[in-house]
Amino acid sequence: MRRTLTLAVAIAAAVLSTSAAAGSGSSFPHTIALPNGWLPEGIATGPHSTFYAGSRASGAVYRGSLRTGAGAVFVPAHPGRIATGLKVDRRHRLLWVAGASTGQGYVYDLQTGADVAMYQFTASTDTFVNDVVVTRRAAWFTDSRSQVLYKVAIGRHGTLAPTAETIPLTGDLVVTPGFNLNGIDATPNGKWLVVVQSNTGKLFSVNARTGVTDEIELAGGETVVNGDGILLDGKKLYVVRNQNNEVAVVQLGHRLDSGRIVARLTDPALDIPTTIAEHGRRLYAVNARFTTPPTPDTTYSVVQLRKFH
């Protein structure tokens, strides 16, 4: 995900109706339409074949069905908010959302869409809170402009910490001018995080206890420049390369210290995809269409891909 200008668009009528994507009549359609003018960037999947897509225009969140394509607004527009990366926390029935240049993160009730919490991670204007992953003990947010992660601790009974921690990152990662840390995911035990640095195309593992980073060296000196959202599936890492209109599949080494690109997933329907989510053997990428001038009538969509085996 990258910095974009938000657009005040008249989307109320479009988002209150069900998506036209259901018109195909097929189960699990290949493409799913989002409301016109939505300006999506993040996508997450949840229970019962649902998906969630945030709006950079208004901070709203759309909820739809992967099975039918139908959907409607779930979280209404919030003045001053932006929605980029999203993550569903099924254990605690929460939806976590990154707030981009606001320097904020938001938590919504997964059943009702009601506000649960808001975190102001930084007061700096040079910030872009980009993506989020949730482990058993914390939610972790990236900031594409700073060499830190933001951590919101989660208690044993799902109690959220009242304030966030700023975790400095040390080790191999070096923040350079431009857009740096972007997508983030975690190992099942939550002890290790994986992040992508968009401008250099490098991947890193992060020790969740210490903040120490180690580069994941790709075979042949390859990189994943323009890396955006990522998805860790066992030892396979799916990396969305937005401007490249592809998803690179990286086979990681056992210790998360090396990897090799084993496939590149593409589809004619991809149009600057930013983030990705999974549902069984299916992957779903959301088209941000950064190279298309945004208007209230600009169309946006979610595209289905198949996992690499």
C-alpha positions in Angstrom: 0.0 0.0 0.0 1.3 3.5 -0.8 0.4 7.0 0.1 -2.5 8.3 -2.0 -4.6 11.4 -1.9 -8.0 10.8 -0.3 -11.0 11.7 -2.3 -14.3 13.1 -0.9 -16.7 11.1 -3.0 -20.4 10.8 -3.0 -20.7 7.1 -2.3 -23.6 6.9 0.1 -26.1 5.6 -2.5 -23.8 3.0 -4.0 -22.6 1.5 -0.7 -26.0 1.1 0.8 -27.0 -1.3 -2.0 -25.8 -4.8 -2.6 -22.9 -5.2 -5.0 -23.6 -5.7 -8.6 -21.0 -8.5 -8.6 -23.7 -11.0 -7.6 -25.1 -10.6 -11.1 -22.9 -13.4 -12.4 -25.0 -15.9 -10.5 -22.0 -18.1 -10.0 -20.7 -19.5 -6.7 -17.5 -17.8 -5.6 -17.3 -15.4 -8.6 -13.9 -14.6 -10.2 -14.4 -10.9 -9.7 -16.5 -9.0 -7.1 -17.5 -5.4 -7.6 -17.0 -2.9 -4.9 -19.0 0.3 -4.7 -18.0 3.0 -7.3 -15.6 5.5 -5.9 -14.7 3.3 -3.0 -10.9 3.7 -3.2 -10.0 0.3 -1.6 -6.6 -0.8 -0.4 -7.0 -3.4 2.3 -8.9 -6.7 2.3 -9.5 -9.3 4.9 -11.6 -12.5 5.1 -13.7 -13.6 8.0 -16.2 -16.3 9.0 -19.0 -17.6 6.7 -17.2 -16.7 3.5 -17.2 -13.0 4.2 -14.7 -10.4 3.1 -14.0 -6.8 4.3 -12.6 -4.0 2.2 -11.7 -0.6 3.6 -12.1 2.8 1.9 -9.3 5.4 1.6 -11.9 7.9 0.8 -13.9 7.8 4.0 -12.5 5.2 6.4 -15.6 3.1 5.9 -15.5 -0.7 5.6 -17.5 -2.8 3.1 -18.5 -6.4 3.9 -19.4 -8.8 1.2 -19.9 -12.5 0.4 -17.1 -14.4 -1.4 -19.7 -17.0 -2.3 -22.2 -14.6 -4.0 -20.5 -11.3 -4.4 -23.3 -9.4 -2.6 -22.5 -7.0 0.1 -23.1 -3.6 1.8 -21.4 -1.1 4.0 -20.5 -2.6 7.4 -18.6 0.3 9.1 -20.0 3.7 8.1 -17.8 6.6 7.0 -15.9 8.3 9.8 -14.8 11.9 9.2 -11.1 12.2 9.2 -10.4 8.4 9.1 -8.7 6.4 6.3 -8.8 2.6 6.0 -5.8 0.8 4.6 -4.7 -2.7 5.9 -7.3 -4.8 7.6 -7.2 -8.0 9.7 -10.0 -10.1 11.2 -9.4 -11.3 14.7 -11.7 -14.3 14.9 -10.7 -15.3 18.4 -12.0 -12.0 19.8 -14.4 -11.2 17.1 -12.7 -7.9 16.2 -11.8 -6.1 13.0 -8.5 -4.2 13.1 -7.8 -1.4 10.6 -4.7 0.7 9.8 -5.2 4.4 9.4 -2.6 5.5 6.9 -1.5 9.2 7.2 -3.7 9.7 10.3 -1.1 7.9 12.4 -4.0 5.9 13.9 -5.4 2.4 14.1 -9.0 1.4 14.7 -10.8 -1.6 16.2 -14.4 -2.5 15.3 -16.8 -5.1 16.5 -16.9 -8.0 14.0 -20.6 -8.6 14.4 -22.0 -5.1 14.4 -19.3 -2.8 13.0 -19.4 -0.6 16.1 -16.3 1.2 17.3 -14.4 -0.6 20.0 -11.1 1.4 20.2 -9.0 4.0 18.5 -5.2 4.3 18.9 -3.1 7.4 18.0 0.3 5.8 17.4 2.1 9.0 16.5 1.5 12.7 16.2 4.0 13.0 13.4 2.8 14.2 10.0 5.4 12.0 8.3 3.6 8.8 9.0 1.7 6.1 7.1 0.3 3.3 9.2 0.0 0.8 6.5 -0.9 -2.8 7.5 -1.7 -4.9 10.5 -1.5 -8.5 11.7 -3.0 -10.0 14.8 -1.4 -12.7 17.0 -2.7 -14.3 20.2 -1.1 -11.6 22.3 -0.9 -8.5 20.2 -1.9 -6.6 17.1 1.1 -5.2 15.1 1.0 -2.3 12.7 3.6 -1.2 10.2 4.5 2.4 9.5 5.9 2.9 6.0 7.7 6.1 7.0 9.4 5.0 10.2 11.7 2.2 11.4 9.2 1.0 14.0 6.2 -1.2 14.6 3.2 -0.3 16.7 2.0 -2.9 19.1 -1.3 -3.1 20.9 -1.2 -5.8 23.6 -4.1 -8.2 23.9 -4.8 -9.7 27.3 -5.6 -13.3 28.1 -9.3 -12.7 28.0 -9.2 -10.4 25.0 -8.8 -7.2 26.9 -7.1 -4.5 24.7 -4.3 -2.4 26.1 -5.4 1.2 26.6 -2.4 2.6 24.7 0.0 1.2 22.1 3.7 0.6 22.3 6.2 1.8 19.7 8.7 -0.9 19.0 12.0 0.3 17.4 13.4 -2.1 14.8 17.1 -2.9 14.7 19.3 -5.3 12.8 19.3 -5.7 9.0 16.5 -3.3 8.2 17.5 0.2 7.1 14.8 2.7 6.3 15.5 4.7 3.2 13.7 7.6 1.5 10.3 6.6 0.1 7.9 3.9 1.1 9.4 1.3 3.4 7.7 -1.3 5.6 4.4 -2.3 4.1 2.7 -5.7 4.5 3.1 -7.8 7.6 2.2 -11.3 8.7 3.1 -13.6 11.6 4.0 -17.2 12.3 1.3 -19.2 14.0 2.9 -19.0 17.4 3.3 -15.2 17.1 7.0 -15.3 17.9 8.2 -14.1 14.5 6.8 -11.5 12.2 7.5 -11.2 8.4 7.5 -7.8 6.7 8.2 -6.5 3.2 10.1 -3.3 2.4 8.4 -1.9 -0.7 11.1 0.5 -2.0 14.0 -2.0 -1.8 12.0 -5.2 -2.4 13.6 -6.9 0.6 11.9 -9.3 3.0 12.7 -9.4 6.7 11.8 -11.6 9.7 11.2 -9.7 13.0 11.7 -11.1 16.4 8.5 -10.1 18.1 10.2 -10.0 21.6 13.2 -7.9 20.7 12.4 -6.0 17.4 15.6 -7.4 15.8 15.2 -7.8 12.1 17.0 -10.3 9.8 16.9 -10.1 6.0 15.3 -13.1 4.2 17.8 -13.4 1.4 16.1 -14.4 -1.9 17.9 -16.8 -4.2 19.6 -15.3 -7.3 19.6 -11.9 -5.7 16.0 -11.4 -6.6 13.8 -8.8 -4.9 10.0 -8.1 -4.6 10.1 -4.4 -5.3 6.7 -2.8 -5.0 5.8 -5.5 -2.4 2.6 -4.5 -0.8 0.3 -6.8 1.2 1.7 -10.3 2.2 0.2 -13.6 3.2 2.2 -16.3 5.1 0.8 -19.7 4.4 3.0 -22.3 6.1 6.4 -21.8 4.5 4.9 -20.1 1.4 4.8 -16.3 1.4 2.5 -14.6 -1.1 3.7 -11.0 -1.9 1.5 -8.7 -3.8 3.6 -6.5 -6.1 1.2 -3.7 -6.8 2.7 -1.9 -9.9 3.7 -5.3 -11.3 0.2 -6.6 -11.3 1.4 -9.9 -9.8 1.6 -12.0 -6.7 5.1 -13.4 -6.1 5.1 -16.8 -4.3 8.2 -17.2 -2.1 9.2 -20.6 -0.7 10.8 -19.7 2.6 13.6 -21.6 4.3 12.9 -23.4 7.6 14.5 -20.7 9.7 13.0 -17.8 7.8 16.5 -16.7 6.7 16.2 -17.5 3.0 13.7 -17.9 0.2 13.2 -18.4 -3.5 10.5 -17.2 -5.8 8.8 -20.3 -7.2 5.8 -18.7 -9.0 4.3 -15.5 -10.1 0.5 -15.4 -10.1 -1.1 -13.0 -12.6 -4.6 -12.4 -14.0 -5.9 -10.0 -16.6 -8.4 -8.6 -14.1 -5.6 -7.4 -11.8 -5.3 -3.6 -11.8 -2.7 -2.4 -9.3 -3.6 -4.9 -6.5 -2.5 -3.9 -3.0 -3.4 -6.6 -0.5 -4.5 -10.2 -0.4 -6.5 -12.5 1.8 -7.2 -16.2 1.8 -10.3 -18.5 1.9 -9.4 -22.1 1.6 -7.5 -22.7 -1.6 -8.6 -19.3 -2.9 -6.8 -16.0 -2.7 -8.5 -12.6 -3.0 -6.7 -9.5 -4.1 -8.2 -6.0 -4.1 -7.6 -3.6 -7.0 -6.6 -0.1 -5.8 -6.2 1.1 -9.4 -3.6 3.8 -8.4 -2.9 4.7 -12.0 -6.6 5.4 -12.7 -7.8 8.9 -11.7 -10.3 8.5 -8.9 -13.8 9.8 -9.4 -17.1 9.0 -7.7 -17.8 6.8 -10.7 -14.5 4.9 -10.8 -15.1 1.2 -10.5 -13.1 -1.1 -8.2 -13.1 -4.9 -7.7 -11.8 -7.9 -5.8 -10.1 -10.6 -7.9 -10.0 -14.3 -7.1 -6.7 -16.2 -7.6 -5.8 -19.8 -6.8 -3.1 -20.8 -4.3 0.1 -22.2 -5.7 0.8 -25.9 -5.0 
